[in-house]
Amino acid sequence: MTAKMTFDQMRDKALKDFEGCLFYLQAAVQENDLEHFSGAFGQVVKAQGGVGRFAAKTKLTRQTIHNALNSKGLRASSLFEIVKSLGLRFDLVPVEQKSKVHSRRRTPRLAIAA
């Protein structure tokens, strides 16, 4: 009989993989919700070895990592260091958006790139 994996176990397994991590964070950033995005980063940090590993890898303190993963204590500099330690970077890309008169205009959007 094969052991069944829980959803959390499957997610954590996918987040250990670079492509899985990238896809997950890209989906989170598209939500345009800082709390959701911070939560997604928390799941990635947990799946990839925890706060201690990221603190050592980024040269940030454990408390700074905890604060970066809390949307209320989020600092851009800490978030950039965590993203960089994952082998990723933030990028702004244009997005087409319809206005009230149905014309198309480009609006900047935050994206995560490999």
N, C-alpha and C positions, 0 to 999 in steps of 0.2 A: 504494500500500500504506500503510495507516495504522500508525502507531507504537503498539506495545503498552506499556501502563503496568505497572510492577511494583506489587506490593501496597503497598510503602512509598510510592510516588509517589501512588497512589490515596488512601491514608490521609492523607498530607500535604495533598493537594488538598482533601479533605473537612474537615480540621482548620483550614483557612484561613477557612472559612465559620463564622459565629457559631453557627448551628443544629447544624452538624456537631460543632463544639467542645463545645457544651453536651451533646449526646447522648453523646459519647465520655466526657466527664468524669462524667456521671451514671452511666453504666454502670460506670466504674472505681470510683466511690465505693461502689457497691452490692456490690462484692467484699469489703468490710470488711478489706482488706489494704493496709496503709500502703505497702509496697514496690510493689505493683501500682499504687496510686494515684499515687505519686511518679513511676513510670515513664510513666504516662499524661500527667501534667503535663509531663514532659520531652519527650514527642512533640508536645504542643501548642505548647510554647515553641519547639521546633525548626521546626515547620511555620509558625509565625507570625513568623518573622524571627530567631529565636535569642536567646541569653542577653543579648547587647549591647542589643538592642531592648528587652527587658523590663527590663533594668537602668535604661535611660534613662527608660522609661515609669513605673516604680515608684519611682524615686529610691533603689533598693537597689543595692549593689555587685554586680559580676559574681560575685564569690565567694559572696555571700549567696544569689544566685539558684542557683548550683551547689549550695550546701549545702541549699537548700530542695528541690531536685529529687533529693536523695539522702536516702532514708528514714531513714538513721542520723543525718543532720545537720538533719533537718526541724525548723523552728521555726514555730509557729503564726502569729506576726506576719508572717513573710516569706511564708508560704503565703497568708494573707489578702490581702496586697498584690498578689501575682501573680493571684489569683482576681479581685480588684477591677479590675485592669488589663485583664482579659478581658471586663469588663462583667457579671461574675457575682458572686454572694454565696453564702455557706453558709447553710443553713437546717436547723433540726431539725423533722422531721415525724414524727407518730406512725405506728407500724407495728403491725398486728395480728399477734400471735404466739400459737400454740397452746402451752399448757402440757401437762404430762404427763397431766392429767385432761381434756384437750381443751376446756378453757374458753378463751375469748379474752381476752387482755389487751393493752393497748397498750404498746409499748416505743419509746422515742425512737430515731430513726435520723438520721444526718447525710445531708443532700441538698444538691445544688447547684441554685440557682434563678437564673433570668435576672433 
